[in-house]
Amino acid sequence: MNEHITSAHQLRSLIRSGAWKQPTAGLLPGVQQANFVALPQADAFEFLLFCVRNPQVCPIIHVSEPGDPIVSLESGDADVRTDIAKYRVWRDGELVAEPHDVSEYWSDDLVGFLLGCSHTFEGPMLDAGLPLRVSAESPAPPVYLTDRETVSAGRVAGPLVVSMRSFPAELVDEVTALTSRFPTGHGAPVHIGDPAELGIADLATPDFGPAPEVHADEVPMFWACGVTPQLVLPHLRSHTLITHAAGHMFVFDHRVTPAR
């Protein structure tokens, strides 16, 4: 079905109808994709401050008014309760569901955040002729919990999560330069080389996503990942916390514009 998806509006319609439940990596190359978080207004300022202090981890694209699930786009209104293929829901800090629609969990005090995603720069990578390898298991990249701490904001604190892609050593500088031009794709890598320096014991066993294939002549490259809020927010024990499921993103209409 991938080749028949020609617009973000069409993709969101398929997701809303339940016809598309897979990850969105590799779809609509160059179109802005986003991570999603919704939490109560009482906790939202601390998370907003966390995003400001960790801009590579959580590049802010959209913040809603409390209770408003609608995002106005060029092709019409999108709904963050229904237009993401898979969600994760916490109640009082405990993961309770991974549904494909969160309308029943939505409440009038929830503030929604849409935050930039590294899927966004994969299209420009391919356009530049960079060899982006995709697993047969999943188009999403492998994602790892690290021992590197984020910058805390009040009660919001915790470890950095990273996504990984590997490239031949001679292309590392080109990949770094290209991705640094996409701040809403998490920008430049946060680490290049030895995964042990991030506390990652085994690249073959990611915390999320498929196991990678790293060739002998390749260097692992790590980018800040929007799964990080799923590690730092549940301990707030909010009455409701909703995020996207790893790899299942909100897809905007617009193509991402590289920074100069």
C-alpha positions in Angstrom: 0.0 0.0 0.0 3.0 2.3 0.6 3.3 3.3 -3.0 -0.3 4.4 -3.1 0.0 6.9 -0.3 0.6 10.2 -2.1 -0.3 12.8 0.6 -0.3 13.4 4.3 -4.0 14.1 4.2 -4.6 10.7 2.6 -2.4 9.0 5.2 -4.2 10.6 8.1 -7.5 9.6 6.6 -6.3 6.0 6.4 -5.1 6.1 10.0 -8.4 7.7 11.2 -10.4 4.9 9.5 -8.2 2.2 10.9 -6.9 1.1 7.5 -3.3 2.1 8.4 -1.8 0.9 11.7 1.9 0.5 10.8 4.8 2.9 11.5 5.2 6.0 9.3 8.9 5.8 8.8 9.7 5.8 5.1 6.4 7.3 4.1 6.2 10.6 2.2 9.9 11.4 2.2 10.7 15.0 3.2 7.4 15.7 4.8 7.5 16.8 8.5 6.7 14.0 10.9 6.2 14.6 14.7 6.3 12.9 18.0 3.2 13.4 20.2 2.7 14.0 23.9 -0.5 15.1 25.7 -0.6 15.7 29.5 -2.7 17.7 31.9 -2.4 21.5 32.0 -1.2 21.3 35.6 2.0 19.5 34.3 2.3 21.1 30.9 4.5 24.1 31.9 7.2 21.9 33.3 7.2 19.8 30.2 7.3 22.9 28.0 10.3 24.1 30.0 11.9 20.7 29.6 11.4 21.0 25.8 13.0 24.5 25.8 16.0 23.2 27.8 16.4 20.1 25.6 15.7 21.4 22.0 17.4 18.6 20.2 15.4 16.1 22.2 12.0 17.8 21.9 12.0 20.4 19.1 8.6 22.1 19.5 6.4 22.4 16.4 2.9 22.8 17.9 1.4 23.3 21.4 -2.4 23.1 21.8 -4.8 25.0 24.0 -6.0 22.8 26.9 -8.6 20.3 25.6 -8.2 21.2 22.0 -7.2 18.1 19.8 -7.5 19.9 16.5 -4.5 21.0 14.4 -5.3 23.3 11.5 -3.4 22.3 8.4 -3.3 23.3 4.7 -5.5 20.3 3.7 -8.0 20.8 6.6 -8.2 20.0 10.3 -6.3 17.0 11.8 -7.2 15.4 15.1 -4.5 14.2 17.4 -6.9 11.7 19.1 -7.4 9.7 15.9 -4.7 10.6 13.3 -1.8 8.8 14.8 -1.6 5.1 14.0 -0.8 3.8 17.5 -0.6 5.5 20.9 0.5 4.7 24.4 -1.6 5.7 27.4 -0.6 6.0 31.1 -2.9 6.5 34.1 -1.2 7.7 37.3 2.1 6.6 35.9 1.1 3.1 34.8 0.9 2.1 31.2 -2.6 0.9 30.6 -3.2 0.7 26.9 -1.7 1.0 23.4 -4.8 1.8 21.3 -5.2 3.1 17.8 -7.6 5.9 18.9 -7.5 7.8 22.2 -10.8 9.6 22.0 -12.1 7.8 25.1 -9.0 8.9 27.1 -9.2 12.6 26.1 -10.2 15.2 28.6 -10.6 19.0 28.6 -7.5 19.7 30.5 -5.0 17.9 28.2 -2.4 20.0 26.4 -1.0 18.4 23.2 2.6 18.8 22.0 3.8 17.9 18.5 7.6 17.6 18.5 10.0 17.1 15.6 11.1 13.6 14.5 14.2 12.2 12.8 12.0 10.5 10.2 11.9 13.9 8.7 15.5 14.0 7.5 15.5 10.5 6.0 14.0 11.8 2.7 16.7 14.4 2.3 19.3 11.7 3.1 18.0 9.6 0.3 17.9 12.6 -2.1 21.5 13.2 -1.3 22.4 9.6 -2.2 23.3 8.6 1.3 22.8 4.8 1.9 20.0 4.7 4.5 19.5 1.1 5.4 16.0 0.0 6.4 15.3 -3.3 8.3 13.0 -5.8 6.7 11.4 -6.1 10.1 10.4 -2.4 10.4 11.1 0.9 8.6 11.6 2.6 11.9 15.2 2.9 13.2 16.5 1.1 16.3 16.1 3.1 19.5 18.1 2.9 22.7 17.9 4.1 26.3 21.2 5.8 27.3 22.9 6.7 30.6 23.2 10.3 29.5 20.9 12.6 31.5 18.7 15.3 29.9 18.5 18.8 31.4 15.8 18.7 34.1 12.9 21.1 34.4 11.2 20.9 37.8 9.9 17.4 38.2 10.6 16.4 34.6 14.0 14.7 34.5 15.5 11.5 33.2 17.7 9.7 30.6 18.2 10.6 27.0 16.8 8.2 24.4 18.5 7.9 21.0 17.8 6.5 17.5 20.7 4.9 15.5 21.7 4.7 11.9 25.0 3.5 10.6 27.1 4.8 7.7 30.5 4.2 6.1 33.2 6.2 7.9 33.9 8.4 4.9 30.3 9.6 4.9 30.0 10.5 8.6 30.9 14.2 8.0 28.4 14.5 5.2 25.6 12.9 7.2 26.4 15.1 10.2 26.3 18.3 8.0 23.1 17.3 6.3 21.1 16.4 9.5 22.4 19.6 11.3 20.3 21.5 8.8 17.0 19.9 10.0 16.4 21.1 13.6 12.9 19.7 13.5 14.4 16.3 12.8 16.6 16.5 15.9 19.5 18.1 14.1 23.0 16.8 14.2 23.9 13.5 16.0 24.4 13.7 19.7 27.1 11.0 19.5 29.1 9.2 16.9 31.0 6.0 17.4 31.3 3.7 20.4 27.8 2.9 21.8 29.4 2.0 25.2 30.0 5.8 25.7 26.2 6.2 25.9 25.9 3.2 28.2 24.5 1.0 25.4 25.9 -2.5 26.0 24.6 -4.2 22.8 23.6 -2.6 19.6 21.9 -5.8 18.6 19.2 -5.4 21.3 17.5 -2.0 21.0 14.9 -1.0 23.6 12.5 -0.1 20.7 12.4 -0.9 17.0 14.2 -3.5 14.9 17.6 -4.9 15.5 20.1 -3.1 13.3 22.5 -4.4 10.7 25.8 -2.6 11.1 28.6 -3.5 8.6 32.3 -3.7 9.5 33.1 -0.5 7.6 30.3 1.5 9.2 30.1 3.9 12.1 27.0 4.0 14.3 25.5 7.5 14.6 23.0 8.5 17.3 20.4 11.2 17.2 18.2 12.5 20.1 14.9 10.7 20.0 11.3 11.8 20.7 10.7 8.6 22.7 12.6 10.4 25.5 9.3 11.9 27.0 8.0 8.3 27.5 10.8 7.7 29.9 10.8 11.1 31.8 7.0 11.8 32.1 5.3 8.8 33.6 6.9 9.4 37.0 4.8 12.6 37.2 1.9 10.2 37.8 -0.5 12.5 35.8 -4.1 11.4 35.7 -3.6 10.8 32.0 -0.5 10.8 29.8 -0.8 10.0 26.1 2.1 9.6 23.6 2.6 8.1 20.2 3.9 4.6 20.1 7.5 4.4 18.8 7.7 4.8 15.1 4.0 5.8 14.7 4.1 9.5 14.1 1.8 12.5 13.4 2.4 13.5 9.8 2.0 17.2 8.8 1.2 18.4 5.3 4.3 20.5 4.8 7.7 19.5 3.6 10.5 20.3 6.0 12.7 23.3 5.1 16.4 22.9 5.9 18.0 25.6 8.1 20.7 27.6 6.3 
